[in-house]
Amino acid sequence: MAKEKQPTNIGYHLTEIPKGQVGESSKILEEVLELQDAEQQDAKIMQLVELSDIIGSIALYMEKHHPSTTIDDLIIMARITRRAFENGRR
């Protein structure tokens, strides 16, 4: 199996991704962009890592901006939204 030649100045990601600030929406966006890059590379494990990082960045955002709300609260709302879409009713 021939090795594909890659530029030597890249790390995990092939695209330039701006760094976000921890606890801010810019960090969530950074992680989403990293997920998209992982998708372009067809790197399934990296995709899962980026999903985990998205959850972590959302949790830090919530701690800073909505300290009385939890990830569990978001999951409850996500389930309600999914139910509404599956049932075709809002």
Secondary structure, DSSP 8 states (H G I E B T S, - for coil): -------TT--S-SS------TTSHHHHHHHHHHHHHHHHTT-HHHHHHHHHHHHHHHHHHHHHH-TT--HHHHHHHHHHHHHHHHHT--
